[in-house]
Amino acid sequence: MHEASLMTGLMRKIDEAARAQSAKRVVEVSVWLGALSHMTRGHFAEHFEHASAGTIAEGARLDVTVSSDIADANAQDVLLKSLEVEV
């Protein structure tokens, strides 16, 4: 369930950012995975594929950075770093 709530929040942020740029589609999503997010690159990619199905971000390339710093204030989070969009 933790992953589902992280992905819901992330997809909301992606949609808001894409709309603000009048994007036709999201080409690439760059994210940072906190050390305590319980997500590996592969695990995140699977969840992203499912969460983005039917959205403006479906099929977007992923650029994933995984943190190993358990003391980071965002260690439990998945943070949206940037988007590349097609307008």
Backbone as CSV, one residue per row, in Angstrom:
resi,resn,N_x,N_y,N_z,CA_x,CA_y,CA_z,C_x,C_y,C_z
1,MET,0.815,-1.196,0.000,0.000,0.000,0.000,0.856,1.258,0.000
2,HIS,2.009,1.220,0.636,2.907,2.369,0.679,3.253,2.808,-0.739
3,GLU,3.569,1.843,-1.602,3.934,2.159,-2.975,2.776,2.808,-3.715
4,ALA,1.570,2.325,-3.473,0.395,2.873,-4.154,0.204,4.345,-3.810
5,SER,0.350,4.703,-2.540,0.167,6.104,-2.159,1.292,6.970,-2.717
6,LEU,2.517,6.439,-2.752,3.625,7.188,-3.351,3.364,7.434,-4.835
7,MET,2.890,6.421,-5.536,2.651,6.549,-6.977,1.476,7.471,-7.265
8,THR,0.445,7.433,-6.439,-0.700,8.331,-6.628,-0.256,9.780,-6.509
9,GLY,0.528,10.075,-5.494,1.034,11.432,-5.304,1.952,11.861,-6.441
10,LEU,2.811,10.956,-6.877,3.728,11.261,-7.971,2.964,11.528,-9.255
11,MET,1.991,10.704,-9.577,1.234,10.890,-10.814,0.449,12.203,-10.786
12,ARG,-0.035,12.597,-9.628,-0.735,13.879,-9.494,0.229,15.030,-9.796
13,LYS,1.456,14.944,-9.262,2.458,15.990,-9.508,2.856,16.032,-10.981
14,ILE,3.016,14.878,-11.586,3.366,14.822,-13.014,2.262,15.456,-13.847
15,ASP,1.029,15.111,-13.563,-0.095,15.662,-14.311,-0.170,17.176,-14.155
16,GLU,-0.020,17.676,-12.944,-0.065,19.122,-12.699,1.056,19.847,-13.441
17,ALA,2.276,19.295,-13.381,3.417,19.923,-14.052,3.248,19.904,-15.563
18,ALA,2.754,18.806,-16.101,2.542,18.694,-17.545,1.468,19.672,-18.013
19,ARG,0.391,19.779,-17.271,-0.686,20.716,-17.632,-0.186,22.158,-17.584
20,ALA,0.641,22.475,-16.595,1.178,23.834,-16.466,2.031,24.211,-17.674
21,GLN,2.586,23.195,-18.347,3.412,23.430,-19.527,2.638,23.197,-20.831
22,SER,1.335,23.007,-20.731,0.476,22.715,-21.890,1.032,21.560,-22.719
23,ALA,1.479,20.520,-22.034,2.113,19.368,-22.685,1.098,18.479,-23.383
24,LYS,1.515,17.938,-24.519,0.730,16.910,-25.198,0.997,15.563,-24.553
25,ARG,2.267,15.367,-24.164,2.633,14.129,-23.485,3.932,14.329,-22.725
26,VAL,4.152,13.468,-21.759,5.390,13.464,-20.988,6.341,12.484,-21.658
27,VAL,7.532,12.960,-21.996,8.525,12.155,-22.699,9.454,11.445,-21.712
28,GLU,9.837,12.155,-20.641,10.749,11.574,-19.649,10.401,12.085,-18.264
29,VAL,10.527,11.197,-17.295,10.288,11.519,-15.894,11.561,11.195,-15.127
30,SER,12.053,12.176,-14.381,13.232,11.986,-13.548,12.793,12.006,-12.091
31,VAL,13.112,10.941,-11.361,12.696,10.829,-9.966,13.866,10.454,-9.067
32,TRP,13.687,10.748,-7.792,14.636,10.388,-6.746,13.890,9.483,-5.777
33,LEU,14.449,8.309,-5.529,13.840,7.349,-4.599,14.587,7.396,-3.275
34,GLY,13.883,7.699,-2.223,14.496,7.724,-0.902,14.918,6.325,-0.469
35,ALA,15.925,6.271,0.369,16.485,4.997,0.833,15.461,4.146,1.575
36,LEU,14.475,4.779,2.171,13.447,4.047,2.926,12.111,3.990,2.184
37,SER,12.127,4.258,0.892,10.893,4.214,0.099,10.495,2.781,-0.244
38,HIS,11.404,1.842,-0.006,11.183,0.420,-0.292,10.994,0.164,-1.783
39,MET,11.670,0.980,-2.618,11.545,0.847,-4.061,12.937,0.745,-4.690
40,THR,13.110,-0.265,-5.515,14.298,-0.355,-6.355,13.939,0.274,-7.704
41,ARG,14.933,0.456,-8.566,14.641,0.991,-9.902,13.604,0.120,-10.616
42,GLY,13.828,-1.186,-10.599,12.919,-2.104,-11.284,11.526,-2.101,-10.700
43,HIS,11.451,-2.110,-9.381,10.163,-2.089,-8.691,9.421,-0.795,-9.017
44,PHE,10.152,0.315,-8.985,9.536,1.598,-9.326,9.017,1.582,-10.764
45,ALA,9.832,1.069,-11.688,9.438,1.032,-13.103,8.141,0.250,-13.300
46,GLU,8.001,-0.864,-12.592,6.766,-1.654,-12.688,5.562,-0.859,-12.188
47,HIS,5.725,-0.213,-11.038,4.636,0.587,-10.481,4.325,1.781,-11.375
48,PHE,5.354,2.406,-11.929,5.133,3.553,-12.803,4.379,3.139,-14.065
49,GLU,4.763,2.019,-14.640,4.083,1.546,-15.846,2.593,1.366,-15.578
50,HIS,2.264,0.766,-14.461,0.865,0.550,-14.098,0.150,1.881,-13.817
51,ALA,0.789,2.741,-13.009,0.156,4.003,-12.603,-0.013,4.975,-13.766
52,SER,0.883,4.917,-14.746,0.832,5.878,-15.856,-0.033,5.410,-17.023
53,ALA,-0.486,4.172,-16.985,-1.318,3.646,-18.076,-2.547,4.536,-18.284
54,GLY,-2.721,4.983,-19.519,-3.864,5.813,-19.851,-3.714,7.282,-19.487
55,THR,-2.526,7.683,-19.024,-2.293,9.079,-18.652,-1.356,9.742,-19.656
56,ILE,-1.130,11.009,-19.464,-0.229,11.786,-20.307,1.223,11.285,-20.197
57,ALA,1.529,10.534,-19.154,2.885,10.035,-18.931,3.093,8.591,-19.389
58,GLU,2.065,7.984,-19.966,2.203,6.595,-20.417,3.341,6.482,-21.431
59,GLY,4.238,5.538,-21.208,5.350,5.296,-22.116,6.545,6.206,-21.920
60,ALA,6.505,7.085,-20.933,7.622,7.995,-20.684,8.870,7.221,-20.258
61,ARG,10.041,7.715,-20.693,11.319,7.158,-20.229,11.492,7.537,-18.762
62,LEU,12.202,6.699,-18.048,12.455,6.959,-16.634,13.930,7.192,-16.385
63,ASP,14.225,8.204,-15.590,15.564,8.469,-15.078,15.417,8.390,-13.561
64,VAL,15.966,7.330,-12.976,15.745,7.053,-11.559,17.058,7.118,-10.785
65,THR,17.082,7.938,-9.749,18.204,8.012,-8.824,17.749,7.382,-7.517
66,VAL,18.534,6.452,-7.006,18.197,5.784,-5.747,19.164,6.250,-4.664
67,SER,18.629,6.801,-3.602,19.441,7.267,-2.481,19.748,6.114,-1.526
68,SER,20.893,6.203,-0.888,21.247,5.230,0.148,21.297,5.897,1.526
69,ASP,20.918,7.156,1.597,21.009,7.945,2.826,19.726,7.803,3.651
70,ILE,19.768,6.915,4.637,18.572,6.684,5.456,18.281,7.847,6.402
71,ALA,19.238,8.753,6.575,19.037,9.900,7.450,18.452,11.101,6.708
72,ASP,18.327,11.024,5.403,17.771,12.126,4.622,16.336,12.398,5.060
73,ALA,15.967,13.658,5.122,14.611,14.045,5.537,13.539,13.452,4.622
74,ASN,13.892,13.138,3.385,12.944,12.572,2.420,13.178,11.085,2.174
75,ALA,13.801,10.413,3.102,14.199,9.014,2.905,13.023,8.080,2.605
76,GLN,11.823,8.432,3.008,10.662,7.570,2.765,9.904,7.955,1.496
77,ASP,10.403,8.950,0.795,9.639,9.534,-0.304,10.154,9.161,-1.686
78,VAL,9.298,9.418,-2.659,9.653,9.402,-4.074,9.440,10.837,-4.544
79,LEU,10.511,11.481,-4.994,10.439,12.882,-5.380,10.556,13.052,-6.883
80,LEU,9.725,13.878,-7.434,9.794,14.230,-8.844,10.883,15.286,-9.001
81,LYS,11.923,14.946,-9.768,13.020,15.883,-9.994,12.734,16.766,-11.199
82,SER,12.315,16.161,-12.317,12.049,16.950,-13.503,11.227,16.141,-14.506
83,LEU,10.693,16.861,-15.470,9.928,16.251,-16.571,10.449,16.792,-17.889
84,GLU,10.428,15.958,-18.891,10.622,16.417,-20.259,9.292,16.169,-20.944
85,VAL,8.759,17.216,-21.572,7.454,17.094,-22.194,7.508,17.456,-23.675
86,GLU,6.483,17.021,-24.357,6.263,17.395,-25.755,5.065,18.330,-25.761
87,VAL,5.251,19.519,-26.344,4.148,20.496,-26.365,3.565,20.627,-27.755
